[in-house]
């Protein structure tokens, strides 16, 4: 049996039937990481002794029937999320050897359920544009995307079955698309950002990587939990409630304002996918309020970047990557009225988007401009994700297409706010039925 190919929910079945123990599974993963990490470089920090000690404790609990239902699932954590037993350096020289005193809230929730924090995954500097060391496991000359570079690459290379990333523009879905895995960004405000280095409080979303919907659901259920310290959180969101089963969902195919800038092979493959699909799909055009969606997202993000990083810019600019400096300075020069205008425009867009969801169960649209660029100095462009992130709707990238070089291209599926459970159900159906 090849344990590396198994998803977390399958591993749990082996644990619960006493066909596998946690130490054995962890050992298999660590050996694979040792083999592949010199090439893929997905990890910022990995402590084999610490991981083994967690695994032994879980096996002791299991031997006494004291284990938690999801005990022993390994997970990688993006290195902008605080962990008290691993450094959190935000991918930056300005944070070298930074050791948090406590875990981020979502880490606490994972630990409470005996999920094994395997280590910290590489991020671009402060989750912006400056690439880290990670390479795409499908082709080591290609970018893995960003900013959740290591989180996506580690799952794609079967180093771990699940991981956590974050998205402010396209930092969960774009790497998922480039690496050929599933990336899920839930409704804005459903996962606490307490203990996570901020970029834009108006846009920041934690998200989940996995290779199957079952695993996405498991991890999401553990970390979608109201937390009063994050003032943008919504209450009473759950992935556990029942949803009305339908025999045929209605999909809106939306090209969106980024479509003209997409790669030609992506556009051809995507349109063929829509035409050949057995799904009930209607192509529609977004309302006029979306005409400046790309610009509005950029303005809001730039304002957030400067607000979040101005202190490090003022105190330690010389240790920042030139890409990071440029992003911060874009916010420094931002006019306040332009920021307010962008916020107000986003409100109109949300209002208009809601009318679309009255007629359709979900939207399908590209998750990235095309295949991962064969360029390790870039993480690719988030243009197909940013305005949906700005809307705060739940979105997912499904590994359904291939580009001209046989590299992955994701299909982005989107549902209305708080319909995360429906999104996962629809996504599972797409992967299994269509």
N, C-alpha and C positions, 0 to 999 in steps of 0.2 A: 504494500500500500504506500503510495506517495503522499505523505502527509502535507507536503508543501502545496499540493494542488487542492486540498480540501479547504472549504470555507469554514468560518468560525462556527456556524450552527451545526455543521457536520462533525467538527472536532468535539463540540459539546456532547453530541450523542455518544461518541467514543468514550469520553470522560465518564458519562453517566452510566454506561454499560460496563465500566471497568475494563475496557479493551485498550485503554491508553491512560497514562498518568501525565500530569502537567510537566514534570521534570523531563520526561522523554520527549514530549512535544517541543518544549522550549529548547532542548538540546538540538533537535533537528533544525529548528529555525536559526539558531545561533551558528550552526555549522554552515548553513546556506549563506548567511550574512557574511561570514568570514570569507567564503568563496567569492561572493559577488560584490561586496562592498568596495574593494579596491578599484573596480570599474565603474559602478553606479554611483557611489559616494552619496548615499541617501541620508546618512546619519551625522548629526552634529555631536551627539553624545550617546554612548552605549556602554553600560556597565554590566558585563556578563555575570559577575559574582552577585550583584544586587538582584538581577533578574532571576537567577537560580535560587536565591534565598526566598524570593516571593513564591516561586513555583513549589518549593519544598513545603512552605507553610500551607499552601492551598491543598497539597496532597495530604498533609496531616489532618486538615479539617475534613477532607473527603473521606479519609479512613475512619473518621468518627461520625460520619453523616452530618457534619456541621457546615458543609460547603454552601455557598450562595448559588443560585440558579445559573449565573453566567460566569462563575469563577473560572479563571485560567485563560480567558480570552486575551491574547496579546494585542496591544495597540501602540502605535507610534504617535507622538505628540509634536506638533509644529513648534519650533523653538522661539515662538513669541508668547507661549502659554506657560505661566509660572508653575514650576515643580520644585518642591522643597528638597528632593533627593537628587535632582539633576540640575546643572546650571541652566540658566535661561539667558542667552546672549543676544537674542533678536537678530542674529546674523550680522552683527556689527562689531567692529573693533572698539566702539565706544562703550560696549557692554561686556568686555572680556572678563571672564571669571565671575560674572554676576550670579549670585546664589540667592534665590528668593527664600524668605523665611517661612512662607506658607504656600500651599497649593492654590491654583486658580479654582474657582467654584466647580467647574466641570470636571476637573481632576479629582476633587474630593468625592464627587458623585461616582466616578469610575472606581475609585479605591474602595468606597463603601460596598461595592458589588464585587470586589476581588478581581476586577479586570487588571491585568498585569501591564503596567506602564513600562514598555520595553526600552524606551529611550526617547531622545529628542531628534526630530527630523529637521533637515536643513531647510531654512527659509531664506528668501532674498532679504537684503538688509532692511530691517523694520517693515518687512512685508511689502516693499515697494518694487523697484525695477532692477536693482543691481543684482545680477545673477549670483547664486552660490556655486558650490562645486559640483552639484548633482547633475547627472546625465540621464538621458532617456533610455531605459533598459531595452526598448524596442530597437533603438539605433543610437549607439553611444555618441554619434556625431550630432545628434539632434537635441534641442532643448527639452527638458521635461515640463516646461511651463513654469509659471510662478503665480503667486509667491509661495504657494504650498508645495515647493519642488520636491523635497525629500519625502513628504507625506504621501504624495501620489506615486512616486517612483518606487518606494519601498513596498507598497501594496501591489503595484504592477509586476514587480520582480519576485513576488511571492516570499518576500522576507518576513512579512506579517500579513494577516488577513484584513486588518482594519487600521485606520488611522484618523487623526483629527487635523483638519486644516482650517483656514479662515478665508473669507471672501469680502472684499470691499469694492472690487471691480469685477474680476473674473477669476479669482485666485483659488477657487475650489473646482469650478466647472471646466476651466480651460486646461489645467493639468490633467484632469480626468479624461478629457477628450484626447489630449496629446499622448497619454500613456495607455489608453484603451481600458479604463476601468470605470466604475460608477462613482460619481461625485454628487453629493446631495447637500444643497443649501436650503435649510428650512425657512419658514416664515420669519421675518425680522422680529427680534424680540423673544424668540422661543428658547434660545440657549443663552445662558448668562455669559457676559464678556468680562466679568469680574476676575482680575488677575491675568488679563490678556493685554499685551501692549496695543494701545489704540492707534488707528489711522484716522478714521472718521466715525465719530459716534453716530452720525446720521446714516452710515452705510455698513458698518462692520457686522459681519455674520460669521459665527463659527459653523463648520460643516463637517461632514463625515465621508470618508472614502472606504470602499469595499469592492468586492468582486461579484456580489449578489445582493438582491434587494433584502433578503432575509437578514443578512448581516447589517445592512444599513439600518433596518428597523430595530434590531437588537440594541445597537449602540445609541441610536437616536432616542429610544425609549429611556435609556439610562440618564441621558444628559439634558433632555427637554424637561425642564423643571423650573418653576418660578423661583426667582431670587430677588429679594427686595433691594439688594445693593446695586442692581443694574436698573436704572430708572426708565429704560426703554422696554422693559419686559412686558409681555402680555401674559395674562393669567388663564388658567384652565385649558391650555392646549395639550392634547394628548394624542398619541398614535394608537391608543388602545381601543377607542370607541369603534363601534360597528359602523360601516358605511353601506349605503343602499347599493346592492349589486345590480349592475346593468349589463345587458347583453351586447350593447354597442355604444361606446362613448363617442361624443362628437368632438372633433379636433379642428382647431383653426390653425392653418399653416400660415405663419407670418414671416415674411422675409425681413422686414424691419429696416431702419435707416442704415444699418451696417452692411446690408446685403451687397451693394455695389463694390465694396472693398474686399469681399471674400474671394478666395482662390477659385479659379474657373472650374477645376476638377471637383472641389467641394460643392459648388453650386449645381453642377451637372449631376453628381451623385445624389445630392439631397433631393433635387426635383424628381429624379428617377425613383428614389425611395418613396416619396409621397405618391407618385403616380402608380407604382406597383403595389403599394401597401393595401391590405384588406381593411384598413381602418376607414372610418367615415371622416374624411378630411375635406375641408373647404378652405381654399386660399382666400384670405382677406387682407385688407390694407389697414394699417394702424391709423388712428385719427390724426388730424393736423397737429394736435398738441405734441406729438412725438417727433415732429420735424427737427427740433433742436435737442433731441434726447441725448445724443452723444456729447454735445457741448455742456448741457446742464449737469450731467453726471460728472464730467471733468471739473467743472467749477465747484461743485459741492465737495468733491474729493480733494481738490487742491486746498480749499479752505480748511478742511479737516486735517490734512497733512501738516499744514503750518501750525495750526493750533496744538496738535499733538506733539510735534517735534521741534518747535521753536527753541526750547530750552537746550536740547542737545546741539542744535545748530549754532546757538549763541556761545555755548561753552566748549564745544569739542568739534568744531566744523572740520578741522584738519584731518580728523580720523574718519570722516564720512566719505563714502564712495561718491564720485562726481554725479552719478545718476540720482543719488539721494539728495544731494545738494540742489540739483536742478528742480527736483519735484518739490522740495521745501520752498525754494525761491519762487516757484510758480504761485504758491499760496501767499507768499510775502507780498507779492505785487497785485494781489487780487483786490478788486474794488468791492466794498461791502454791499453796494446796491446790486452788483452783478450776482453776488451770492444769494441775496434775498430773492432776486428775480428767479434764480434757478430753483430755489426751494418752492416758490409759489408755482412755477411751471410744473414741478414734479407733482404738486397737489392736483393740478388739472389733469395731468396724465393718469394719475391713479383713479380719478373720477371717471375718466373716459374708458380706462381699462376695465373697470367694473362692469360697464355696459357690455363688453365683449364676453365676459364670463357669465352673463345672464343667458347667452345663447350657445355657449360652448363649455364643455367640461374641462378642456385643457388646450394649451397652445403648444405647437411644435415649431421649432426654429433651430438654426445651427447653434452649436455650443462653442465653436471656434471658427476662425477664418478658413481653416483647412488643416492639413497635417502639421505636425510639429516642425517648425523651421530648422533647417540644417545649419544652425548658428548658435553656438553656446554663449555668445555675448548678449543675447536677448532672451526673454521669456515668452515672446509672442505678444499678440495684441488682444486685449479684453473687450474689443468693441461689440462683440455679440452677447456680452454678459452684463456690461455696466448699467445699462438703463433698466434691465430687469432687477438687478440688485437694488437700484435706486427705488424701484417700486416696492421692494420688500416682500415680493411674492415667493412662495416656495418653488425651487427649480432644481432640476436634476440633469446630469449628462449621462446618456446611455451609450455604450460602445457598440454602435450598430453599423457604421460605415467604414470604408477604407478609401484612401486617396490614391493618387497616381503611383506612389512608391509603396503601396500596400501597407502604409502606416495608418493608425486609427484616426477616425474622425467621429466625434460624438454628436448625438441628436439631443438637443435640449428640450425638455418637457416642463411645462409650467402650469400650475393651477392657481386658483384664487387664494387669497389670504386665509390662513388657518386651515386650509384643506390639504395639509401635508399628508394625512393618512390616505386621502384619495389619490394624491400624486404617487405615492408608493404602490398603491394597488394598481393604478393605471400603468405605471412603469413595469411592474411585474408581469402584467398582461402583455405589454408590448414585447418584452423579452421572451416570453414563453409561447405566445399565441400568434404573433404577427411576424 
